[in-house]
Amino acid sequence: QKHKANWIPITMSEIKSWIELNILMGYHKLPSYKRYWSSDSNFRLPIVAETMSRNEFTKILNNIHLANNRKMPSRNSNEY
């Protein structure tokens, strides 16, 4: 949200669904995460496609940041 002017906030429900899908994708592996939404029935996984759109999944994937920047050591620090 910090750098995206047209950002639409994500709900806690969407975050939970995204995490659940990642766990499922770790168990049921495909060559690319985009294949879960494929029109090819050999790849498409309906539970994934019905839970969240590929665009929504990708938006979260590309923007999620799981670190507290306030607690990160500076670039000059030995702990960096």
N, C-alpha and C positions, 0 to 999 in steps of 0.2 A: 504494500500500500504506500510505502514511503516514496517511491519513485514513479508511481503510475497515476497519472491524473485521472484517467477514466476507469480506475479500479472499482469493482463492485465487491463489497465485503463478503467474505465467506462465512457461512454459519457453522456452528459447532457440529451440527448434524452432517454437513458436507465434509468437514475435516475427518469425522469419525468414519464416514463411508469411504473416504479416500484411503485412510489407514487400513481399513478392512480389505479394500480391494488390493492394496499392496501386499498384504499378508497372503491373500488368495493367489495372487500372481506369483508369489514366491514358491508356492506349493505346486501350482499348475503352470509350468513355464512354457512360454511361447517364444519364438525368435525375436519378436519385437512387441512392446506393450501395445502398439497400435493394432495388432492382430486380434486382440480381444473384442474389438468392435468391427471386425471384418465382415463383409457380406458373404465370404466363403464359409460355409457351415463347418468345414474342417478346422477352422481356427476360432470362429466366433464363440464367445462364452456368454450366453444370455444373461446370467446373473450379473456379470460385469456391465454389459451394455444397458441393462435395465436399471442398474443402480445409479449410474452417472454417465453423462455423455463424454465422448472422447475429448471434446474441446474443454469441458470443465475439468476433467482429470489432468489434462495437459497444462491448463492454466495454473492449477495448484502445484503440479510437479515443477513447473518452471519458476515458480515464485516462492515456494516454501523456504523458510529460513529458520533453522532450529538452534540458534545460538543467541545468547544474550550479549549484544555488542558492548554493553556497559561493563561487562565483566571480562572482556577479552583484553589480553595484554597488548601493549602498544607494539608497533613493528620493531622498535628499538630494543625491546625487552628480550632477555634470554628465554623467557617462557613462551614467546610467540611461536 
